[in-house]
Amino acid sequence: MSEAPAREWRFYLDDMIGFAEKVLAYTDGFDQAAFVASSLAYDATLRNLELIGEAATHVPDAMRSAHPEIAWRMIIATRNRLIHGYLGIDDDTLWSIIQDDVPALLPLLKQMKASTRS
């Protein structure tokens, strides 16, 4: 089986933006209780948060260092916690990420994209 060619890191940045937009769309109009009660919205949101972190691992260290305003380590650590801690996900923390962190992250990712266009 042959290996796929390396994917340009900028595509992962685009993916992060798209996943963050999905998180916001999937949770729009929910309060925390309704979100937790909606298994479809909960599962879809969780998956997209995981994917944000996975895509972040493909952004080169040099680019991460050039954009310290983005909490790269926290994004990747969150992905790891969500994937490996499925029995211990704290809904209060998750809701805080959805309400505070993702809306703050999205414009930073868009600014990074704009600044790295070639």
Backbone as numpy.savetxt, mean C-alpha at the origin, in Angstrom:
# Nx Ny Nz CAx CAy CAz Cx Cy Cz
11.76 -23.71 -17.16 10.92 -22.53 -17.16 11.81 -21.29 -17.16
11.59 -20.40 -18.07 12.43 -19.21 -18.17 11.91 -18.11 -17.25
12.82 -17.28 -16.83 12.49 -16.18 -15.94 11.97 -14.99 -16.74
10.97 -14.32 -16.21 10.42 -13.13 -16.87 11.44 -12.01 -16.80
11.46 -11.13 -17.79 12.39 -10.01 -17.74 12.07 -9.11 -16.55
13.10 -8.46 -16.05 12.92 -7.56 -14.91 11.94 -6.44 -15.28
11.09 -6.14 -14.35 10.08 -5.10 -14.57 10.64 -3.76 -14.10
10.43 -2.74 -14.87 10.88 -1.39 -14.53 10.26 -0.97 -13.20
11.07 -0.43 -12.29 10.59 -0.10 -10.94 9.47 0.93 -10.95
9.46 1.80 -11.96 8.40 2.82 -12.02 7.00 2.21 -12.14
6.92 1.02 -12.72 5.63 0.34 -12.80 5.13 -0.04 -11.41
6.05 -0.37 -10.52 5.66 -0.71 -9.15 5.14 0.53 -8.43
5.72 1.66 -8.73 5.22 2.91 -8.17 3.79 3.18 -8.66
3.56 2.96 -9.94 2.20 3.08 -10.50 1.25 2.11 -9.80
1.73 0.89 -9.56 0.90 -0.10 -8.87 0.55 0.38 -7.46
1.52 0.93 -6.75 1.26 1.41 -5.40 0.17 2.48 -5.41
0.23 3.37 -6.37 -0.80 4.41 -6.50 -2.16 3.77 -6.74
-2.22 2.84 -7.66 -3.48 2.17 -7.97 -4.04 1.40 -6.78
-3.17 0.70 -6.05 -3.63 -0.06 -4.88 -4.14 0.89 -3.78
-3.44 2.00 -3.58 -3.88 2.98 -2.58 -5.24 3.57 -2.96
-5.42 3.85 -4.24 -6.71 4.37 -4.71 -7.82 3.35 -4.48
-7.52 2.07 -4.68 -8.51 1.03 -4.43 -8.87 0.96 -2.94
-7.87 1.06 -2.07 -8.14 1.04 -0.63 -9.13 2.14 -0.28
-8.89 3.33 -0.80 -9.78 4.46 -0.50 -11.17 4.24 -1.11
-11.23 3.70 -2.31 -12.53 3.45 -2.94 -13.30 2.36 -2.20
-12.61 1.31 -1.80 -13.28 0.19 -1.15 -13.81 0.55 0.23
-13.25 1.58 0.85 -13.65 1.95 2.21 -14.46 3.23 2.26
-14.68 3.84 1.11 -15.43 5.09 1.06 -16.85 4.88 1.60
-17.26 5.73 2.51 -18.60 5.67 3.06 -18.76 4.74 4.25
-17.70 4.03 4.60 -17.75 3.12 5.74 -17.27 3.83 7.00
-17.84 3.46 8.13 -17.18 3.74 9.40 -16.48 2.44 9.77
-15.74 2.44 10.86 -14.95 1.26 11.19 -15.82 0.02 11.40
-16.92 0.16 12.11 -17.77 -1.00 12.39 -18.34 -1.59 11.10
-18.79 -0.75 10.20 -19.35 -1.24 8.93 -18.26 -1.89 8.08
-17.08 -1.30 8.09 -15.96 -1.87 7.35 -15.62 -3.26 7.85
-15.47 -3.40 9.15 -15.13 -4.70 9.74 -16.24 -5.72 9.47
-17.48 -5.27 9.46 -18.62 -6.17 9.22 -18.74 -6.60 7.76
-18.14 -5.85 6.85 -18.21 -6.17 5.42 -17.01 -7.02 5.03
-17.18 -8.31 5.02 -16.04 -9.18 4.72 -15.47 -8.92 3.33
-16.30 -8.57 2.38 -15.81 -8.30 1.03 -14.91 -7.07 1.00
-15.39 -5.97 1.58 -14.59 -4.74 1.62 -13.33 -4.96 2.46
-13.47 -5.66 3.58 -12.34 -5.91 4.48 -11.25 -6.71 3.75
-11.65 -7.81 3.14 -10.68 -8.67 2.46 -10.02 -7.96 1.27
-10.81 -7.24 0.49 -10.26 -6.53 -0.67 -9.29 -5.44 -0.23
-9.64 -4.74 0.83 -8.78 -3.68 1.34 -7.49 -4.26 1.88
-7.60 -5.32 2.66 -6.41 -5.96 3.21 -5.46 -6.39 2.10
-6.02 -6.99 1.06 -5.19 -7.46 -0.05 -4.47 -6.31 -0.72
-5.14 -5.20 -0.92 -4.50 -4.06 -1.57 -3.45 -3.41 -0.67
-3.66 -3.42 0.64 -2.62 -2.94 1.55 -1.39 -3.84 1.47
-1.61 -5.14 1.40 -0.49 -6.07 1.22 0.25 -5.78 -0.07
-0.50 -5.52 -1.14 0.12 -5.28 -2.44 0.90 -3.97 -2.48
0.44 -2.97 -1.74 1.21 -1.72 -1.64 2.60 -2.04 -1.09
2.62 -2.81 -0.02 3.90 -3.18 0.59 4.77 -4.04 -0.29
4.14 -4.98 -1.00 4.90 -5.83 -1.90 5.52 -5.00 -3.03
4.75 -4.11 -3.62 5.27 -3.26 -4.69 6.41 -2.39 -4.16
6.30 -1.92 -2.92 7.35 -1.07 -2.33 8.68 -1.80 -2.25
8.65 -3.11 -2.09 9.91 -3.87 -2.02 10.66 -3.85 -3.34
9.97 -3.50 -4.43 10.60 -3.48 -5.75 11.09 -2.10 -6.17
10.88 -1.12 -5.32 11.42 0.22 -5.58 12.87 0.20 -5.09
13.82 0.55 -5.94 15.23 0.47 -5.56 15.56 1.31 -4.32
16.52 0.81 -3.55 16.95 1.51 -2.33 17.35 2.95 -2.61
17.99 3.19 -3.73 18.41 4.55 -4.06 17.20 5.48 -4.22
16.14 4.97 -4.80 14.93 5.78 -4.96 14.22 5.97 -3.62
14.23 4.93 -2.80 13.63 5.06 -1.47 14.40 6.10 -0.65
15.72 6.06 -0.74 16.54 7.03 -0.01 16.31 8.45 -0.50
16.06 8.58 -1.78 15.82 9.90 -2.36 14.44 10.45 -1.99
13.59 9.61 -1.42 12.24 10.02 -1.03 11.94 9.59 0.40
12.66 10.19 1.36 12.48 9.80 2.76 11.13 10.24 3.34
10.41 11.09 2.63 9.09 11.51 3.09 8.08 10.36 3.05
8.43 9.30 2.35 7.60 8.10 2.29 8.16 7.09 3.28
7.30 6.56 4.11 7.70 5.63 5.18 7.86 4.21 4.61
8.89 4.03 3.80 9.09 2.76 3.09 9.15 1.57 4.03
9.95 1.69 5.07 10.11 0.57 6.00 8.79 0.21 6.66
8.00 1.23 7.02 6.72 0.99 7.66 5.73 0.34 6.68
5.77 0.77 5.44 4.89 0.20 4.41 5.19 -1.29 4.22
6.47 -1.61 4.12 6.88 -3.00 3.93 6.61 -3.82 5.19
6.86 -3.24 6.35 6.59 -3.94 7.61 5.09 -4.21 7.77
4.27 -3.27 7.35 2.82 -3.45 7.42 2.40 -4.61 6.53
2.96 -4.68 5.35 2.68 -5.80 4.45 3.02 -7.12 5.12
4.19 -7.17 5.74 4.62 -8.41 6.40 3.69 -8.78 7.55
3.28 -7.79 8.33 2.37 -8.05 9.45 1.03 -8.56 8.95
0.51 -7.96 7.89 -0.78 -8.36 7.36 -0.74 -9.78 6.80
0.31 -10.08 6.08 0.41 -11.40 5.45 0.68 -12.49 6.48
1.58 -12.22 7.42 2.01 -13.27 8.34 1.27 -13.26 9.67
0.51 -12.20 9.93 -0.18 -12.12 11.21 -1.68 -12.19 11.07
-2.14 -13.05 10.21 -3.56 -13.07 9.88 -4.46 -13.32 11.08
-3.98 -13.95 12.11 -4.81 -14.15 13.30 -4.70 -13.00 14.28
-3.78 -12.08 14.02 -3.56 -11.02 14.98 -3.67 -9.62 14.41
-4.50 -9.42 13.41 -4.66 -8.10 12.82 -5.58 -7.28 13.73
-5.06 -6.15 14.17 -5.82 -5.26 15.04 -6.66 -4.33 14.17
-7.97 -4.41 14.34 -8.86 -3.62 13.48 -8.73 -2.12 13.72
-8.41 -1.70 14.93 -8.20 -0.28 15.20 -6.98 0.24 14.43
-5.91 -0.54 14.46 -4.70 -0.15 13.73 -4.96 -0.15 12.23
-5.62 -1.17 11.76 -5.95 -1.26 10.34 -6.79 -0.06 9.90
-7.79 0.30 10.68 -8.65 1.43 10.34 -7.84 2.73 10.33
-6.92 2.86 11.26 -6.05 4.04 11.29 -5.20 4.13 10.03
-4.68 3.01 9.58 -3.90 2.98 8.34 -4.76 3.44 7.18
-5.99 2.94 7.13 -6.90 3.26 6.03 -7.29 4.74 6.06
-7.60 5.25 7.24 -8.10 6.61 7.37 -7.00 7.68 7.35
-5.83 7.35 7.88 -4.77 8.35 8.03 -3.58 8.13 7.10
-3.06 6.92 7.11 -1.80 6.67 6.40 -1.96 6.61 4.88
-2.97 5.90 4.41 -3.14 5.77 2.96 -3.47 7.12 2.32
-4.40 7.91 2.89 -4.65 9.23 2.28 -3.43 10.14 2.29
-2.56 10.00 3.29 -1.33 10.80 3.33 -0.30 10.27 2.34
-0.28 8.96 2.13 0.69 8.33 1.24 0.42 8.63 -0.23
-0.82 8.63 -0.62 -1.17 8.75 -2.03 -0.58 10.00 -2.70
-0.73 11.20 -2.14 -0.12 12.35 -2.81 1.41 12.29 -2.83
2.01 11.67 -1.83 3.48 11.53 -1.83 3.93 10.63 -2.97
3.19 9.55 -3.20 3.52 8.66 -4.31 3.35 9.37 -5.65
2.29 10.14 -5.76 2.05 10.88 -7.01 3.13 11.93 -7.23
3.56 12.60 -6.16 4.65 13.57 -6.29 5.94 12.89 -6.72
6.21 11.71 -6.12 7.41 10.96 -6.49 7.35 10.57 -7.96
6.20 10.11 -8.40 6.04 9.73 -9.81 6.32 10.92 -10.72
5.76 12.06 -10.38 5.95 13.26 -11.19 7.42 13.68 -11.21
8.10 13.52 -10.10 9.50 13.95 -10.03 10.48 12.98 -10.68
10.03 11.77 -10.95 10.94 10.77 -11.52 10.64 10.46 -12.98
9.76 11.23 -13.58 9.48 10.99 -15.01 10.73 11.28 -15.82
10.94 10.42 -16.78 12.13 10.65 -17.61 11.77 11.09 -19.00
